[in-house]
Amino acid sequence: MYDVILPDAGEGTVESEIVSWFFDEGDEVKEDDILLEMQSDKAVVELPSPKSGILKKKHYDVGELAQVGEPVATIELEGSAGGSTEEKEETAEVLVAEEKDDKKAQEKATETKAAKSSETESKDKAVSDDWRTLAVPRVRIYARNNNVDLTQVEGTGNHGKVTIEDIDRFMANPEAQKSGSTSEEKTEARDEERSQVSMPKSDVKPYEPSETEGTSKADRVEKITPMRRAISQAMVNSKMTSPHVTVFDKVEVSALVKHRDEMKTIAANNEIRLTYTAYFVKALVAVLKKFPELNASMNLDKGEIYYHQYYNIGVAANTPQGLVVPVVKNAERLSLFEIASEVGVLAEKATEGKLNSDEMSNGSMTVTNVGGAATGGVWSTPIINQPEVAIVGMGRIENEFLPDEEGNPVLKPVLKISFAFDHRVVDGVYAQEAINLLKKYLNNPNLLLSEG
């Protein structure tokens, strides 16, 4: 029998909710078949089967909270009932030696069995420590189909995981083999970079209903969901980790409104919904290219700042399950329409709770656009999405009277901007200069599309 242990699929997750099972007890499962989906942190994560065999027991039902490190399923391995031929031969050798009462023969047979067992355990451990932790199932399958040894491929994905693109690069240049120590150091650096600070004990007494409140107006009590717990921890950790400074500004966006009105019909003809968010993402990429200190993460314990070479823009999304931040990866390579399309796809997956952890990781900077929900063009104080060092909040575009060249009041659309940054990494003047460039791009979308 083989127990499938529930892994930690997030940053320090202690439990995950079982969303769905793909097999029933008694079904045959193959290695890398998806056993179940679990809700971990803010992502729905698939758990593949590490072995082939018969699913004998599901330890948790759908909707139950499974504990990390505990068995979530039990699999009867193929051929486990009678043991392998090799194991039988090893046992026979020992028995024959014992019957002959030959000490040397016993020692030799025992040593042979121990050596084979050690070799098998070493192979199994190598598979567990290298192959399985290096890539997700579809990437492992892709590697097998192309006869690629994953342990020789340098991973560039989340926490050093190998991606399909990494395999393609390796096949194009197979001599470039991965150095084990270098990979471990890089993975450790990524993990340390994203590690959360320890939560101090609070002196505030938790809320408990008073006995004098009576039962007629009793509170409705619900367990905190894994997602709500993750959101709460992330918000508190962010405020405790980074000294937030928020700058409030505004920009006149007549040209932006006109450009979007002209282009949204063309986008609609291509089944793309063009929102202002696509412009915001495009503008942030252009700003990060000229202000690289905003595209960074800090590890104060190591005394290191990591300046990222990618441009991945997070887009905060409100869903029925809670706040999530899907990331538009490599946004600098995408056109305005392609960004709008990607934002739409990610928003739909977020609403359905189908985002995976990779789609919410390795962000450069986040934009939160509350314009659609706000009744006025309000400012806000957005919380930085760790381990990023800045976030921009966009309010509702509202008409305001602004003076024209002759000083006469003219009604024009104005967008309010809230720009929060981590003062450990970014200085105030640097941040304001970045905001000025952001305003310049939003004021003139033709300039944005030319330079960005």
N, C-alpha and C positions, 0 to 999 in steps of 0.2 A: 504493500500500500504506500501511496505517496500523498502527503498533505501539501496542498497548495496554500502557501502563506500569503496573507494580504500584505502587499508592500506599502511603503510610505510613498504615495504618488504626489505629494505636495511638499511644501516647506514645513516640516515638523508636524504633519498630520497625524492624529492619534486614532481617528476613526473615519470610516467612509460609509455612505449609504448605498446599499445595493439597489441599483436602478432596474436591471433586468438580467435574466439568465438566458443563455442561448442553447442550453442543453438540459435535458431532464435526467434524473437519476436512472442509471442503466444504459444510457446512451454511450456510444463509442466516440471518443474524442481523439483528435490527432494533435501532435505537437504544433504549437503556434495557432491552433484554432482559438477563436475568441470565446472564452468561457462565460464572461459576464461584463456588464458595464457598472461602474461605480461612480458616485458623485463624490469627488475629492476636491476640497477647497472650493474653487469656483468653476471647476471643469468636470465634464463627464469623461472618465478614463476607461479604456478597454483593458481587460486583464486576459492575456493569452494563456493557454495551457502550456506549462513547461514540459509536460510529458505526454506520451500517447498511452491510451488505455481506456478503461471503463469508468465513467463517473459514478462512483458508489454512493457518495453522500454530499449534499449541499448543506453546509452548516448554518446558512442564513437564508431567509426568505426575502423576496423583494420588499423594499421599504424599511428593512431592519438595518441597524447600524452595526457594521462589522469592525472589529478592533484590529488595528495594524499590528502585525507580528503574530496573529492568531490564525489557525487554519480556516480557510473559507470554503474549501472543497477537498474531498478525498478521492483519489484516483487509484484504481487497481491497475498496476502496470502490466503491459503485455508480457506474458510468459512468467508472471510472478508466482503463479500457483505452484508449479512444480520446480521452479528454479531452472537456471540455464544449464546447458550441457557442460560448460566449462566449470561451473560451480560444483556439479555432480562429480566431475573428474577430480577436482581438487579435494573434495570430501573423501572420495575413494582412496586417494593417495595416503591421506592421513590415517584412515581406518586400516589399510593394509600394513602401514608402518607400525601401528599400535598392536595388530595381531602378531606381528613378527617380534614384538618387543625390542625392536631395533632403535636404540636411542638416536643414532646418527640419522637413520632414515626418517624418524619422526621430526627431528630438527630441520632436516633438509626440506621435507614436505611442508612443514609449517612455515619455513622461511619463504618457500616458493609461493604459498598462498598469500602470505603477508605482502610480498612484493607485488603480486598481481593485484591484490586488493588496494594497495597504496597507489599503484599506477592507475587503477580505475577511478579511485577517489580523486586523484589529481586531475584526470581528464574531466570528470564530472564537475570539479570545482572550476577548472578552466572554462568550461562551457558556461557555468553559472556566473563566474566573475567577469568573464570577458564577453562572450558571444551575446548573452541575454541582456546584459546591462549596457551593451554598446549600441543597441539599435532596437527600434520597435519592430513588431512582427513583419509588416509588409516590407521593411527594408531588409530584414534577415532573409526573407523569401527571395527578394530581388538579388541579394548577394549569392545565395545558393544557386539560383538559376544561371548566374554568370560566373560561377566557380571562383568567387572572391572570398578570401579569408578576412573577416571583419577585423581581426586583431591587428592586421597590417594597415588598416585604413585610418587616417587622421580624421576624427570627428569634429565637425564645426557646428553641430546642432546644440540644443539646450543641454547644459551640463555635459558637453563633450560627446553627445550621442552622434552616431554616424547617420548621415542622410543619403538619399538616393543620389543627390548631386555629388556627395563625397565619393561614392562608389564609382560614378562616371569619371570623376577626375582621376581616381586611382587606376582605373582600367586604361585611361589614356597615358598614364605615366606610372606603371607598376613598380618601377625601381624606387619610387619615393615611399619607402616603408616607414611606418610609424615607430617612433622611439617610445618605449613603454614609460620610462621615467618622465619624459617631457609631457606625455599625455596626462599622466597622473598629476603632475604639477599644474597643468592647465585646468584640469577638472577641479582640482582642489581650489585653485584661484577663483574659478567661477562660483563654486559652492560657497566659499568664504565671502565672496563679493555680495552674494544674495542672502547671506545668513541674517537672521533676525536678532535684534537685541533681546536680552533677557528681560522679562517683564517683572518689575518690582512689585512687591506685595502692597496692596492698597490698604490704607487705614479706614477707608470708607466701608461701612457695614453694608453688605448686600441687602437688597430689598426683600422683606418677608411680609406677607399679609398679616395685619393685626387681628388678634382674636376678637377685638371689639367691633370689627367691621361688619360682622354678621354674615349670614349665608345668602341673603336676598340679593345682595349686590356683589357677589363673589367675582373675583377676576377670572377672565378666561385664560387658562394656562396652557401654553404650548412649549414643547421642547425647542431649544435653539437649533436650527438646521445647520448642517456643516457649512453651507455657503454663508449664512449670516454670521456664524462664528468666525469664519475666515475673513469676511469683510471687516468685522469689528476689530479683530487682531491686527489686520493690515493698517487700518486707520490709526489705531493707537500707536503701533510701532512706528509709523511714518512720522507722527507728530513728536514722538519721543526721540527719534533718530536724527531728524533734520530740523535745524532752526529755520522755520518758514518765514520768508519775507514776501509779502504780496504787494504788487504795484498795480494801481488802477489807472486805466487810460481809455481813450476812445478814439475812433477814427471815422471819418466821413467816407461812405461806401457807395456813392451814387453809381460809379463806374462798375463796381462789383455786382450790384443789383441788376444793372442793365445787361452786363455780360452774361450773367446766369439766366436771366429771362430769355435772352436770345439763344443760348445754347441748350436749355433744358428741353426744347422741342426736338432738336436734333438728337439729343440723348434718348428721349422717349421713343423716337423712331427706331433706335437700336436697343430698345427694351432696357434702358438704363435710367435710373432715377437720380438726377443730378441735384444734390443738395449743397448747401454752403459748406458742409463738413469737408467735402472733397477739396474745395479751395483752401480751407484751413490746413488740411494735411499737406497739400502742395506747398503752401507758404511756409510751414514749419520746416520742411525739408530744405528749402532755400535758405532759411535762417540758420539752420544747424550747419550747413556747409560753410557759412561765413563766421559762425560763432561756435567752434567745435567744443568749447568748454561746457556747453549746454548738453552735448551728446556724451555724457560721462556717467560713471558710477564711482563711489568712494568706498574704500575699506579702511576705516580709521585705525583698526587694530593692527593692520599690516603697514599702515602708513603709505598706502598706494591709492592712486586715482587711475581708473581705467577709461581711456578715451576710445570710444567705439568707432569702428570703421564701417558700420552699417547705419542705415537710415530707416528705422522701424518706428512708425508713428502709432501710438495707442489711441484708440477712440472709445472713450467711456460710453457705455450703453446701459440704459435702465431696462431691466427685464422683470417678468413676474417673479423670478427666483431671487432677484437682487441685482446689485451693481456689478458689472463685469467690464473688463477692458481688453477687448480683442485688439490685435496688433496688425497693422498693414505692413507686411514685411517688404523690405527693399523698395520702399515707396519712390526712391529717386529714379527707379527704372520704369515707373508707370506714368502713363499719360493721365490727364484730368479725368477722362471718361473711364479709364481702367481703374483709377483710384475709387471713383464713384461706384463702379461695379463691385469692387472688392469690399468696400464698406457695406454695400447692400447684402452681399453674401454673408459676411461676418455678423451683421446685425440679425439676419434671419436665423443663423445658427445659434447666436446668443439667446434669442427669444425662445428657441426650441430646447435650450440647454444642451446643445450638441458640440460646444466648443471643447477642444482638447487643450492640454496644458501648453503645448508648443505654440498654439495660436494666441496665447496670452503671455508669452515670455519674450525676453530680450528686447524690450522696448527702448527707444532712444528718448522719447518725450511723449507726453499724453496731451490730447485736447479733449476737453469736456464742453459740449455744446448744449446748454439748457435753453437756448432761444425758443425752441418750439413749445416748451412747457411754461416759460415765464410769461406773466401778464404785462410785464414792463421790462425795459432795457436795464436790468439790474446788474450790479457788480456782485461778485462772490469771493470767497476765500477758499479756493480748491486745495485739496490735500494731495501732496506729491505721491505719485505711484512708485514706491520703492522698487528697485534701487536707482531709479532715475533721479535727476537733480532739478527738474523743472516741470511745470504743468501750466497750461493756459486754459482759462475758462472764457467762453464766448457767451455773451448775453443776447437778448432779443434786439433785432434791428428796429429802431424806432425813429420817427421823424422828429427833428429838432430844428429850431431856427438858428442858422449860422450866418455870419456876415459875408456878403460877397466882396468883390474887389473894391467896390465903392462904399462898403460899410453898411449896405442895406440888408435887412434880415431876409434870409431865404430858407424855405423849408427843405431840409435834406435828410436822407437816411443816415443814421449814426449807429455804429456798433460799439458797445462797451466791452472792454477787454480786462480780464483779471489775470495777471501773470505772477505765479508763485514760484520761488526758486529757493534752493538749498544754499544758505549763506556760508556754509563751510567750503563750498566749491566755487560758487559764483559771487562776484562782488556786485554792488549796487549799480555802479556806472556801466559795467559790462552788460548787466541785465537790461538796463534802460536803453542802451544802444541797440540791443537785440530787439526790444519791443519797437523801437523807432523803425527798424528795417521791416519788421512784421507789418506795421501799420502802412508802410510805403507800398508793400506788395498787395495788401488788401484794398488800398486806395486805388491802385492801378493794376488790375489783373493782366493787362497786356504785358506789363513789365515782369510780372510774376511768371507768365508762360514763356517769356523770352529768356529770362535768367534762370528760372527754377527748373 
